[in-house]
Amino acid sequence: MAVNRYDQDELNTTFKFQVVKRSFKYLKPYKWKLLFTILISIFNGILILLNPKLAQYAIDRTIPNKDINQLVLIAFIILGITIINIIINLVKSRMLNRIKQSISYDLKSDIFIHLQYLPSEYYDTRPHGKILTRATNYAETVAQSLCNDFLETILELTNLIFILIFMFSCHIPLTLFTLFFAGILTLIMAKITPIRRIKQHKINNKVSNCTAYLAESINGIMITQSYNREQKNEEIYKDLEKERLESIKETLPYFNIGWTISSLFETTVNTSIYILGIALFYPKTSLGTILAIGNYSSRFWGPINNITSIYSEIMDAITYLERIFELLDEPLVIENLEHAKSVDVKGNIEFKNVNFAYIENKLVLEDINFTIKSNQKVAFVGETGSGKSTIINLLARYYDATSGEILIDDTPIKEMELSSLRGQINVMLQDNYVFSRSIRENIAYSKKDTSIEEIRKVCRELQIDEWIMSLKNGYDTILHSNGREISTGQRQLICFARAIIANPQILILDEATSNVDLKTEKLVQQGLETLLKNRTSIIIAHRLSTIIESDQIMLIKDHRIYEKGTHQELMKKRGEYYKLYTSQLQE
C-alpha cells in the first residue's frame, strides 16, 4: 500500500447511487420523526398558499363590493395563517436539529468504532489529519445534509407540486410559460454537475492536505522549535493554503451558476407574466387572477432557488459520504475468524517458519523459528531495524505473518479471539502514551474497577508510590498532553504500573527502560523481578546489562535469528552478541 503524504492528493471516487441509498440507513431510525416533520411542513406550505387565493378573492370581489366585514375577516385569516406558520417552523427547526445531532452521533460512532479495529497498516500509510477530517468535518456536513437538505428537498418539491396545482387552477398558458424556463434551468444544472463534482473533490483534497499538515505540525511542534523550522513550516502551510484557495476559486463559478441563472429567470418570468397577462389575456382574465398567478410564480421560483442551493450542498455531501464509506469499508484485515475461541493461556510461545514483509517482496523477517516456554524470561537484541519489534507486533496480531505460523500453547493465534489474545498480552513500548485523565485512571486503564490499594501496591514495587503521593492531588492528579507536566521517566513508570495492573500472562517490554535514568532503571528492575514472576516475559533491550539473567537471548541480524542461547553461552561463542556486549562495556 502506497503511503499517502500530507501533500499528496487522494484518488477521486466515482459517483454511485448506492452511496446515496446506503446513507438512508442513518435516516431509518428517525423515519417517524422525519415523516411527522414532513407532514406538518406540507400542511404549513398549503396554508401559506391560501394567502394569494384570499388576496385574489379580496381584490376581485370583497373590495369591489365594499364589504368591510369580509375584508377584516380575510385579514384575520391571513394573520392566523402567518402565526401558525411561525409556530410550525419553530417546531420543525427544533425537531430537525435534534435529528441532525442524532445522525451525527450515529455516523461519528460508526467511524470511531471502525477506527478502533483497523490494522496498524492503515495508520502507517495515511496522515492522521486526513483520517480526522473524515471523522469530524465530513461527518458533520453529511449529518446536516442527510437531515436538513434531504428533508428540505422533499418539502420544496412537494411545495412546487402544490404551487403548480394552484397555478394551473389560475391560468394554464402562463403556468406552462413558467415551466419552460424551469426546464432550461434543469438542463443547465445537469450539464454542470459532473464538472462541479470534480472541482469539489479537488477542494476536499486540498482541505484534507491542510488538516493533515496541521496535525503533523502540532504533534511535532517541539522538534520544529528545536530545529528552528518555524519559518520553513510556515511557507509549506501557506503553500498548501494557497492551493486550497485556488481550488475554491476554480469552483466558485460552478457554485454560483445555478442560483444566478435561477434568479435571472425568476425576474424575467415574473415580469413577463404581468406584461403578457395584461397585453394578451386581460380583461378576459381578471386582474386578481393575473396578480395571483404572478404571486404564485414568485413562490414557484423560491423553491427552485432553494433546490438549486440545496442541490449544491447535497453534491458536496455526497463527495464527503464517499470518503466516509471508503473508510468504513476498509477491511479490518486483523479480525476474528468464524471459529475463533476465547482461551486462557499459560504463556508457551512458538514461531514456525515465520516470514513477514511490510512492503510486498521486501522481507523484514525471514524463516523465524523459536520456542519460549511458559514463565521464561526471553530477550531479543540486535541493531535498529533488524526486526525485533516486528516479532512483537506479529505475536500480538497487530499484523499477520506473510507466511508461517505463530502458536500460543499449541493454538494458532489466528484461531484465538483478538480480545482474548490481546487481553493476555501486554506490550510496554519505549515511548508509551498517557491519557488526559488522572494518574489513577491511567494506571487502571484496562481495569476500571481496580482498587486504590492494588494500584498503590504495584506502584510501591516500582518505587513510584512515594513520588505520586507527594503530588498535590496524589493519584487523582490530572495529566495533560501526554503527561507534559511530568518527566519522560515518570510517564514511563506510570505506564509500567498500567501494564502490571492489566495482569497479562505474557508481558513484553520493548525498550521499555530506555527513557529512564540508570538509577531509576535499577529500582525498576528490582520491582520487575517480583512482578514478572509467574508470567512469560519478552524483553527487547538496547542495554544488554539489563538482560544478562534472561533464560534465553536471541540476536536478530539480516532478518533472521542469528544467534540464540543464554548470556554465558553466547559470550563463550565470541560471536555477534559477544562483540555487541563488549562494545557496550567500553562505552
GUVEXKE-611060 format. One line per field, with one value per residue (C-alpha): z negated, y, x negated; residue in three letters. Coordinates in nm, 3 decimals. Example, Ala and Ser with C-alpha at 12.3 -4.5 7.8 and 13.67 -1.06 7.14 Angstrom:
2
c3: (-0.780; -0.714)
c2: (-0.450; -0.106)
c1: (-1.230; -1.367)
rest: (ALA; SER)
This chain:
587
c3: (0.000; 0.102; -0.171; -0.132; -0.236; -0.356; -0.013; 0.190; 0.324; 0.285; 0.585; 0.684; 0.636; 0.896; 0.826; 0.736; 0.643; 0.398; 0.179; 0.150; 0.091; -0.176; -0.358; -0.418; -0.692; -0.909; -0.846; -0.914; -1.298; -1.279; -0.996; -1.204; -1.335; -0.982; -0.849; -1.115; -1.026; -0.656; -0.716; -0.932; -0.683; -0.391; -0.590; -0.660; -0.292; -0.182; -0.439; -0.310; 0.048; -0.055; -0.104; 0.269; 0.322; 0.036; 0.182; 0.527; 0.376; 0.185; 0.498; 0.736; 0.501; 0.148; 0.232; 0.534; 0.312; 0.030; -0.220; -0.513; -0.749; -0.498; -0.431; -0.805; -0.828; -0.537; -0.706; -1.034; -0.845; -0.677; -1.017; -1.171; -0.888; -0.949; -1.324; -1.255; -1.002; -1.264; -1.524; -1.279; -1.163; -1.524; -1.591; -1.264; -1.335; -1.683; -1.561; -1.268; -1.493; -1.726; -1.436; -1.284; -1.611; -1.643; -1.288; -1.352; -1.670; -1.484; -1.196; -1.417; -1.641; -1.343; -1.223; -1.567; -1.633; -1.296; -1.354; -1.681; -1.497; -1.179; -1.149; -1.223; -0.850; -0.792; -1.027; -0.900; -0.544; -0.600; -0.759; -1.076; -0.990; -0.685; -0.899; -1.149; -0.875; -0.784; -1.147; -1.218; -0.934; -0.682; -0.935; -1.049; -0.693; -0.595; -0.904; -0.812; -0.453; -0.539; -0.779; -0.659; -0.288; -0.232; -0.412; -0.253; 0.094; 0.029; -0.111; 0.170; 0.434; 0.257; 0.233; 0.608; 0.685; 0.483; 0.627; 0.979; 0.889; 0.774; 1.080; 1.324; 1.144; 1.211; 1.567; 1.775; 2.052; 1.808; 1.596; 1.899; 1.982; 1.631; 1.665; 1.995; 1.820; 1.531; 1.786; 1.931; 1.581; 1.518; 1.834; 1.737; 1.387; 1.538; 1.759; 1.485; 1.217; 1.332; 1.362; 1.022; 0.866; 0.993; 0.864; 0.523; 0.498; 0.558; 0.277; 0.044; 0.120; 0.057; -0.270; -0.377; -0.294; -0.507; -0.801; -0.767; -0.774; -1.065; -1.269; -1.185; -1.281; -1.617; -1.701; -1.612; -1.747; -1.991; -1.713; -1.491; -1.755; -1.847; -1.481; -1.413; -1.139; -1.212; -0.903; -0.667; -0.804; -0.768; -0.400; -0.349; -0.521; -0.327; -0.001; -0.099; -0.190; 0.143; 0.324; 0.123; 0.209; 0.577; 0.588; 0.433; 0.687; 0.970; 0.830; 0.746; 1.096; 1.073; 0.723; 0.838; 1.185; 1.059; 0.837; 1.069; 1.369; 1.144; 1.016; 1.373; 1.490; 1.188; 1.266; 1.639; 1.589; 1.318; 1.520; 1.836; 1.662; 1.574; 1.922; 2.108; 1.869; 1.930; 2.303; 2.410; 2.154; 1.980; 1.938; 2.020; 1.732; 1.420; 1.263; 0.941; 1.136; 1.307; 0.970; 0.817; 1.097; 1.059; 0.682; 0.735; 0.995; 0.736; 0.491; 0.762; 0.809; 0.433; 0.408; 0.737; 0.591; 0.268; 0.451; 0.662; 0.346; 0.165; 0.472; 0.449; 0.080; 0.149; 0.421; 0.168; -0.096; 0.146; 0.204; -0.178; -0.208; 0.045; -0.166; -0.487; -0.335; -0.188; -0.547; -0.681; -0.401; -0.487; -0.561; -0.919; -0.789; -1.151; -1.270; -1.435; -1.227; -1.241; -1.465; -1.685; -2.052; -2.386; -2.570; -2.893; -2.800; -3.005; -2.800; -2.578; -2.250; -1.922; -1.588; -1.296; -0.969; -1.002; -0.722; -0.716; -0.485; -0.540; -0.169; 0.081; 0.173; -0.089; -0.386; -0.732; -0.895; -0.720; -0.838; -1.208; -1.433; -1.812; -2.121; -2.452; -2.749; -2.999; -3.270; -3.087; -3.056; -2.698; -2.539; -2.176; -2.080; -1.757; -1.559; -1.496; -1.216; -1.248; -1.314; -1.694; -1.737; -1.434; -1.612; -1.897; -1.656; -1.500; -1.837; -1.945; -1.594; -1.510; -1.182; -1.042; -0.925; -0.549; -0.586; -0.862; -1.188; -1.539; -1.827; -2.194; -2.399; -2.071; -1.945; -1.635; -1.739; -1.435; -1.599; -1.916; -1.966; -1.942; -2.273; -2.439; -2.281; -2.348; -2.690; -2.793; -2.617; -2.724; -2.535; -2.710; -2.445; -2.452; -2.428; -2.586; -2.591; -2.894; -2.855; -2.970; -3.293; -3.646; -3.729; -3.893; -3.580; -3.360; -3.570; -3.586; -3.213; -3.137; -3.463; -3.582; -3.895; -4.028; -4.390; -4.500; -4.731; -4.434; -4.240; -4.530; -4.587; -4.227; -4.247; -4.565; -4.386; -4.108; -4.361; -4.246; -4.518; -4.731; -4.437; -4.335; -4.693; -4.712; -4.437; -4.550; -4.445; -4.471; -4.248; -4.145; -3.977; -3.624; -3.342; -3.023; -2.669; -2.714; -3.061; -2.967; -3.330; -3.443; -3.324; -3.049; -3.304; -3.537; -3.248; -3.158; -3.517; -3.522; -3.203; -3.373; -3.651; -3.394; -3.222; -3.550; -3.665; -3.340; -3.477; -3.141; -3.119; -2.858; -2.925; -2.654; -2.731; -2.407; -2.505; -2.800; -3.030; -2.771; -2.881; -3.248; -3.408; -3.533; -3.898; -3.824; -3.592; -3.872; -4.102; -3.829; -3.764; -4.132; -4.124; -3.799; -3.941; -4.172; -3.924; -3.638; -3.840; -3.711; -3.370; -3.036; -2.969; -2.647; -2.661; -2.375; -2.514; -2.395; -2.727; -2.733; -3.100; -3.181; -3.017; -3.150; -3.372; -3.086; -3.032; -2.660; -2.442; -2.067; -1.844; -1.525; -1.223; -0.847; -0.915; -1.087; -1.432; -1.402; -1.749; -2.037; -2.393; -2.748; -2.817; -2.923; -2.617; -2.376; -2.542; -2.501; -2.128; -2.088; -1.801; -1.723; -2.072; -2.230; -2.010; -2.091; -2.465; -2.493; -2.283; -2.532; -2.824; -2.661; -2.617)
c2: (0.000; 0.338; 0.592; 0.898; 1.216; 1.543; 1.700; 1.406; 1.426; 1.119; 0.950; 1.079; 0.846; 0.783; 0.862; 0.563; 0.592; 0.308; 0.562; 0.772; 0.465; 0.339; 0.672; 0.626; 0.373; 0.672; 0.822; 0.499; 0.517; 0.860; 0.792; 0.860; 1.188; 1.285; 1.184; 1.395; 1.690; 1.645; 1.628; 1.941; 2.121; 2.022; 2.134; 2.460; 2.505; 2.452; 2.706; 2.968; 2.903; 3.007; 3.365; 3.456; 3.296; 3.502; 3.813; 3.730; 3.692; 4.020; 4.213; 4.063; 4.053; 4.188; 4.527; 4.598; 4.510; 4.733; 4.450; 4.577; 4.295; 4.031; 4.222; 4.230; 3.856; 3.782; 3.993; 3.798; 3.466; 3.573; 3.682; 3.348; 3.158; 3.361; 3.280; 2.909; 2.927; 3.069; 2.804; 2.515; 2.649; 2.665; 2.307; 2.188; 2.363; 2.210; 1.859; 1.880; 1.998; 1.701; 1.455; 1.610; 1.576; 1.213; 1.130; 1.300; 1.091; 0.766; 0.845; 0.953; 0.649; 0.413; 0.584; 0.579; 0.216; 0.108; 0.306; 0.117; -0.212; -0.111; -0.265; -0.071; -0.070; 0.168; 0.429; 0.374; 0.464; 0.772; 1.113; 1.117; 1.462; 1.316; 1.048; 1.314; 1.520; 1.228; 1.171; 1.539; 1.789; 1.536; 1.365; 1.697; 1.811; 1.477; 1.479; 1.830; 1.724; 1.399; 1.573; 1.928; 1.905; 1.576; 1.697; 2.042; 1.885; 1.676; 1.975; 2.207; 1.950; 1.899; 2.273; 2.304; 2.046; 2.234; 2.568; 2.425; 2.292; 2.640; 2.797; 2.564; 2.638; 3.007; 3.015; 2.726; 2.919; 3.139; 2.832; 2.649; 2.961; 2.939; 2.567; 2.624; 2.831; 2.582; 2.308; 2.511; 2.556; 2.181; 2.106; 2.357; 2.203; 1.854; 1.974; 2.140; 1.869; 1.634; 1.929; 2.064; 1.721; 1.701; 2.052; 1.964; 1.659; 1.889; 2.120; 1.821; 1.702; 2.043; 2.091; 1.741; 1.816; 2.133; 1.944; 1.663; 1.901; 2.096; 1.776; 1.665; 2.006; 2.010; 1.661; 1.757; 2.114; 2.054; 1.913; 2.207; 2.460; 2.277; 2.282; 2.638; 2.512; 2.757; 2.975; 2.681; 2.516; 2.844; 2.852; 2.493; 2.561; 2.884; 2.697; 2.432; 2.704; 2.879; 2.554; 2.526; 2.883; 2.830; 2.520; 2.717; 2.999; 2.746; 2.608; 2.936; 2.986; 2.641; 2.716; 3.035; 2.947; 2.771; 3.044; 3.328; 3.178; 3.090; 3.449; 3.583; 3.351; 3.443; 3.815; 3.755; 3.519; 3.723; 4.046; 3.869; 3.722; 4.067; 4.206; 3.906; 3.883; 4.245; 4.250; 3.914; 3.792; 4.100; 4.172; 3.816; 3.713; 3.922; 4.148; 3.944; 3.626; 3.789; 3.916; 3.569; 3.388; 3.644; 3.580; 3.205; 3.244; 3.428; 3.149; 2.890; 3.029; 3.037; 2.654; 2.642; 2.871; 2.670; 2.336; 2.478; 2.578; 2.253; 2.054; 2.204; 2.113; 1.760; 1.717; 1.829; 1.594; 1.300; 1.351; 1.351; 1.041; 0.859; 0.930; 0.822; 0.496; 0.445; 0.450; 0.231; -0.020; -0.050; -0.422; -0.498; -0.749; -0.841; -0.979; -1.281; -1.594; -1.754; -2.034; -1.811; -1.901; -1.744; -1.916; -1.880; -1.900; -2.033; -1.848; -2.109; -1.935; -2.087; -1.929; -2.177; -2.071; -1.717; -1.466; -1.109; -0.806; -0.461; -0.395; -0.675; -0.872; -0.692; -0.927; -0.783; -1.127; -1.445; -1.804; -1.722; -2.028; -2.031; -2.162; -1.982; -2.182; -2.056; -1.825; -1.788; -1.453; -1.411; -1.121; -1.008; -0.796; -0.659; -0.344; -0.089; -0.207; -0.571; -0.679; -0.716; -0.503; -0.667; -1.004; -0.847; -0.691; -1.031; -1.202; -0.952; -0.972; -0.606; -0.758; -1.108; -1.307; -1.318; -1.692; -1.942; -1.993; -1.844; -2.050; -1.993; -2.308; -2.504; -2.297; -2.079; -1.718; -1.670; -1.916; -1.705; -1.419; -1.092; -0.968; -1.293; -1.284; -0.919; -0.934; -1.176; -0.997; -0.653; -0.452; -0.183; 0.043; 0.272; 0.578; 0.500; 0.729; 0.861; 0.995; 1.325; 1.192; 1.120; 0.908; 0.655; 0.629; 0.593; 0.307; 0.133; 0.192; -0.176; -0.248; 0.041; -0.142; -0.177; -0.061; 0.210; -0.045; -0.269; 0.030; 0.150; -0.199; -0.215; 0.142; 0.061; -0.231; 0.011; 0.268; 0.544; 0.545; 0.797; 1.035; 1.014; 1.072; 1.382; 1.546; 1.787; 1.556; 1.229; 0.957; 1.195; 1.431; 1.504; 1.463; 1.669; 1.647; 1.305; 1.392; 1.703; 1.819; 1.516; 1.379; 1.120; 0.868; 0.929; 0.888; 0.559; 0.432; 0.510; 0.303; 0.023; 0.022; 0.019; -0.286; -0.476; -0.392; -0.546; -0.870; -1.025; -1.378; -1.255; -0.922; -0.761; -0.482; -0.311; -0.086; -0.002; 0.129; 0.335; 0.658; 0.630; 0.709; 0.437; 0.486; 0.465; 0.172; -0.018; 0.043; -0.062; -0.380; -0.468; -0.419; -0.611; -0.916; -0.960; -0.851; -1.071; -1.391; -1.649; -1.488; -1.516; -1.205; -1.088; -0.805; -0.601; -0.409; -0.183; -0.201; -0.560; -0.534; -0.550; -0.889; -1.094; -1.303; -1.394; -1.763; -1.716; -1.440; -1.419; -1.191; -1.078; -0.998; -0.996; -1.058; -1.390; -1.529; -1.515; -1.640; -1.795; -1.902; -1.780; -1.488; -1.724; -1.948; -1.655; -1.499; -1.828; -1.833; -1.496; -1.415; -1.113; -1.099; -1.106; -0.814; -0.616; -0.675; -0.597; -0.282; -0.155; -0.224; 0.002; 0.293)
c1: (0.000; -0.142; -0.198; 0.024; -0.163; -0.014; -0.083; 0.044; 0.400; 0.618; 0.773; 1.117; 1.409; 1.679; 2.042; 2.257; 2.623; 2.558; 2.373; 2.688; 2.903; 2.664; 2.677; 3.050; 2.973; 2.880; 3.225; 3.416; 3.411; 3.575; 3.822; 4.134; 3.999; 3.898; 4.241; 4.413; 4.188; 4.265; 4.641; 4.659; 4.435; 4.661; 4.964; 4.784; 4.699; 5.058; 5.180; 4.937; 5.052; 5.404; 5.288; 5.270; 5.613; 5.753; 5.590; 5.736; 6.085; 6.049; 5.937; 6.198; 6.500; 6.465; 6.312; 6.544; 6.843; 6.704; 6.763; 6.554; 6.653; 6.544; 6.219; 6.140; 6.220; 5.982; 5.712; 5.752; 5.740; 5.413; 5.277; 5.379; 5.209; 4.891; 4.893; 4.949; 4.663; 4.425; 4.520; 4.482; 4.143; 4.020; 4.134; 3.978; 3.648; 3.623; 3.702; 3.461; 3.180; 3.233; 3.245; 2.931; 2.739; 2.854; 2.744; 2.408; 2.370; 2.451; 2.216; 1.925; 1.976; 1.957; 1.639; 1.477; 1.567; 1.428; 1.109; 1.057; 1.023; 0.839; 0.491; 0.173; 0.102; 0.394; 0.248; -0.105; -0.005; 0.215; 0.164; 0.373; 0.508; 0.684; 0.844; 0.951; 1.118; 1.343; 1.445; 1.522; 1.582; 1.713; 1.939; 2.090; 2.159; 2.312; 2.539; 2.654; 2.722; 2.899; 3.131; 3.190; 3.105; 3.285; 3.596; 3.587; 3.561; 3.874; 4.058; 3.955; 4.054; 4.388; 4.427; 4.360; 4.630; 4.892; 4.782; 4.821; 5.168; 5.271; 5.103; 5.282; 5.610; 5.549; 5.410; 5.270; 5.082; 4.888; 4.807; 4.664; 4.461; 4.305; 4.234; 4.049; 3.781; 3.765; 3.687; 3.399; 3.253; 3.276; 3.077; 2.807; 2.773; 2.746; 2.458; 2.253; 2.299; 2.016; 1.774; 1.870; 1.825; 1.464; 1.396; 1.542; 1.315; 1.020; 1.132; 1.178; 0.826; 0.669; 0.861; 0.759; 0.394; 0.400; 0.554; 0.300; 0.005; 0.155; 0.196; -0.157; -0.297; -0.117; -0.242; -0.599; -0.600; -0.887; -1.106; -1.011; -1.114; -1.434; -1.548; -1.425; -1.195; -0.912; -0.960; -1.006; -0.690; -0.501; -0.596; -0.479; -0.147; -0.092; -0.156; 0.099; 0.350; 0.288; 0.364; 0.686; 0.788; 0.705; 0.922; 1.211; 1.165; 1.183; 1.508; 1.686; 1.835; 1.993; 2.118; 2.288; 2.415; 2.730; 2.871; 2.764; 2.947; 3.240; 3.259; 3.236; 3.515; 3.726; 3.714; 3.768; 4.064; 4.235; 4.210; 4.324; 4.630; 4.764; 4.684; 4.830; 5.123; 5.227; 5.135; 5.283; 5.535; 5.687; 5.978; 6.091; 5.870; 5.937; 5.676; 5.696; 5.615; 5.314; 5.187; 5.244; 5.055; 4.773; 4.765; 4.757; 4.481; 4.270; 4.339; 4.255; 3.904; 3.844; 3.833; 3.640; 3.371; 3.367; 3.341; 3.056; 2.870; 2.955; 2.850; 2.501; 2.480; 2.602; 2.336; 2.071; 2.211; 2.203; 1.830; 1.785; 2.002; 1.786; 1.476; 1.653; 1.781; 1.434; 1.306; 1.588; 1.525; 1.157; 1.109; 1.020; 0.760; 0.685; 1.017; 1.168; 1.216; 1.561; 1.437; 1.215; 1.229; 1.151; 0.867; 0.673; 0.307; 0.019; -0.241; -0.411; -0.503; -0.619; -0.713; -0.719; -0.886; -0.753; -0.816; -0.689; -0.705; -0.552; -0.603; -0.548; -0.862; -1.072; -1.105; -1.165; -1.166; -1.276; -1.228; -1.191; -1.176; -1.189; -1.010; -0.952; -0.832; -0.578; -0.722; -1.052; -1.227; -1.350; -1.537; -1.567; -1.866; -2.005; -2.062; -1.788; -1.563; -1.662; -1.300; -1.284; -0.971; -0.812; -0.823; -0.624; -0.373; -0.316; -0.273; -0.004; 0.153; 0.115; 0.004; 0.045; -0.257; -0.309; -0.367; -0.436; -0.252; -0.255; -0.118; -0.049; -0.003; 0.007; 0.305; 0.254; 0.311; 0.539; 0.780; 0.797; 1.040; 0.850; 0.989; 0.877; 0.531; 0.455; 0.615; 0.339; 0.051; -0.062; -0.322; -0.526; -0.677; -0.977; -0.754; -0.418; -0.118; 0.067; 0.420; 0.567; 0.708; 0.588; 0.282; 0.514; 0.732; 0.425; 0.287; 0.628; 0.690; 0.756; 0.940; 1.155; 1.267; 0.912; 0.894; 0.653; 0.488; 0.398; 0.268; 0.053; -0.087; -0.214; -0.347; -0.538; -0.703; -0.805; -0.930; -0.689; -0.421; -0.610; -0.655; -0.288; -0.168; -0.391; -0.183; 0.089; 0.374; 0.181; 0.326; 0.607; 0.358; 0.479; 0.227; 0.244; 0.099; -0.062; -0.189; -0.387; -0.387; -0.590; -0.924; -0.960; -1.086; -0.792; -0.550; -0.716; -0.690; -0.317; -0.286; -0.481; -0.224; 0.057; -0.093; -0.128; 0.227; 0.355; 0.205; 0.112; -0.020; -0.269; -0.442; -0.652; -0.897; -1.005; -1.300; -1.077; -1.352; -1.539; -1.368; -1.458; -1.792; -2.026; -1.931; -1.560; -1.617; -1.789; -1.492; -1.251; -1.449; -1.425; -1.048; -1.012; -1.189; -0.892; -0.625; -0.748; -0.722; -0.473; -0.439; -0.619; -0.824; -0.986; -1.236; -1.373; -1.667; -1.945; -2.133; -2.250; -2.342; -1.968; -1.911; -2.205; -1.975; -1.738; -1.662; -1.722; -1.868; -1.810; -2.016; -1.838; -2.052; -1.986; -1.614; -1.691; -1.769; -2.146; -2.242; -2.049; -2.137; -2.194; -2.427; -2.705; -2.662; -2.667; -2.971; -3.159; -3.081; -3.253; -3.017; -2.800; -2.646; -2.992; -3.103; -2.788; -2.815; -3.187; -3.146; -2.887; -3.122; -3.379; -3.132)
rest: (MET; ALA; VAL; ASN; ARG; TYR; ASP; GLN; ASP; GLU; LEU; ASN; THR; THR; PHE; LYS; PHE; GLN; VAL; VAL; LYS; ARG; SER; PHE; LYS; TYR; LEU; LYS; PRO; TYR; LYS; TRP; LYS; LEU; LEU; PHE; THR; ILE; LEU; ILE; SER; ILE; PHE; ASN; GLY; ILE; LEU; ILE; LEU; LEU; ASN; PRO; LYS; LEU; ALA; GLN; TYR; ALA; ILE; ASP; ARG; THR; ILE; PRO; ASN; LYS; ASP; ILE; ASN; GLN; LEU; VAL; LEU; ILE; ALA; PHE; ILE; ILE; LEU; GLY; ILE; THR; ILE; ILE; ASN; ILE; ILE; ILE; ASN; LEU; VAL; LYS; SER; ARG; MET; LEU; ASN; ARG; ILE; LYS; GLN; SER; ILE; SER; TYR; ASP; LEU; LYS; SER; ASP; ILE; PHE; ILE; HIS; LEU; GLN; TYR; LEU; PRO; SER; GLU; TYR; TYR; ASP; THR; ARG; PRO; HIS; GLY; LYS; ILE; LEU; THR; ARG; ALA; THR; ASN; TYR; ALA; GLU; THR; VAL; ALA; GLN; SER; LEU; CYS; ASN; ASP; PHE; LEU; GLU; THR; ILE; LEU; GLU; LEU; THR; ASN; LEU; ILE; PHE; ILE; LEU; ILE; PHE; MET; PHE; SER; CYS; HIS; ILE; PRO; LEU; THR; LEU; PHE; THR; LEU; PHE; PHE; ALA; GLY; ILE; LEU; THR; LEU; ILE; MET; ALA; LYS; ILE; THR; PRO; ILE; ARG; ARG; ILE; LYS; GLN; HIS; LYS; ILE; ASN; ASN; LYS; VAL; SER; ASN; CYS; THR; ALA; TYR; LEU; ALA; GLU; SER; ILE; ASN; GLY; ILE; MET; ILE; THR; GLN; SER; TYR; ASN; ARG; GLU; GLN; LYS; ASN; GLU; GLU; ILE; TYR; LYS; ASP; LEU; GLU; LYS; GLU; ARG; LEU; GLU; SER; ILE; LYS; GLU; THR; LEU; PRO; TYR; PHE; ASN; ILE; GLY; TRP; THR; ILE; SER; SER; LEU; PHE; GLU; THR; THR; VAL; ASN; THR; SER; ILE; TYR; ILE; LEU; GLY; ILE; ALA; LEU; PHE; TYR; PRO; LYS; THR; SER; LEU; GLY; THR; ILE; LEU; ALA; ILE; GLY; ASN; TYR; SER; SER; ARG; PHE; TRP; GLY; PRO; ILE; ASN; ASN; ILE; THR; SER; ILE; TYR; SER; GLU; ILE; MET; ASP; ALA; ILE; THR; TYR; LEU; GLU; ARG; ILE; PHE; GLU; LEU; LEU; ASP; GLU; PRO; LEU; VAL; ILE; GLU; ASN; LEU; GLU; HIS; ALA; LYS; SER; VAL; ASP; VAL; LYS; GLY; ASN; ILE; GLU; PHE; LYS; ASN; VAL; ASN; PHE; ALA; TYR; ILE; GLU; ASN; LYS; LEU; VAL; LEU; GLU; ASP; ILE; ASN; PHE; THR; ILE; LYS; SER; ASN; GLN; LYS; VAL; ALA; PHE; VAL; GLY; GLU; THR; GLY; SER; GLY; LYS; SER; THR; ILE; ILE; ASN; LEU; LEU; ALA; ARG; TYR; TYR; ASP; ALA; THR; SER; GLY; GLU; ILE; LEU; ILE; ASP; ASP; THR; PRO; ILE; LYS; GLU; MET; GLU; LEU; SER; SER; LEU; ARG; GLY; GLN; ILE; ASN; VAL; MET; LEU; GLN; ASP; ASN; TYR; VAL; PHE; SER; ARG; SER; ILE; ARG; GLU; ASN; ILE; ALA; TYR; SER; LYS; LYS; ASP; THR; SER; ILE; GLU; GLU; ILE; ARG; LYS; VAL; CYS; ARG; GLU; LEU; GLN; ILE; ASP; GLU; TRP; ILE; MET; SER; LEU; LYS; ASN; GLY; TYR; ASP; THR; ILE; LEU; HIS; SER; ASN; GLY; ARG; GLU; ILE; SER; THR; GLY; GLN; ARG; GLN; LEU; ILE; CYS; PHE; ALA; ARG; ALA; ILE; ILE; ALA; ASN; PRO; GLN; ILE; LEU; ILE; LEU; ASP; GLU; ALA; THR; SER; ASN; VAL; ASP; LEU; LYS; THR; GLU; LYS; LEU; VAL; GLN; GLN; GLY; LEU; GLU; THR; LEU; LEU; LYS; ASN; ARG; THR; SER; ILE; ILE; ILE; ALA; HIS; ARG; LEU; SER; THR; ILE; ILE; GLU; SER; ASP; GLN; ILE; MET; LEU; ILE; LYS; ASP; HIS; ARG; ILE; TYR; GLU; LYS; GLY; THR; HIS; GLN; GLU; LEU; MET; LYS; LYS; ARG; GLY; GLU; TYR; TYR; LYS; LEU; TYR; THR; SER; GLN; LEU; GLN; GLU)
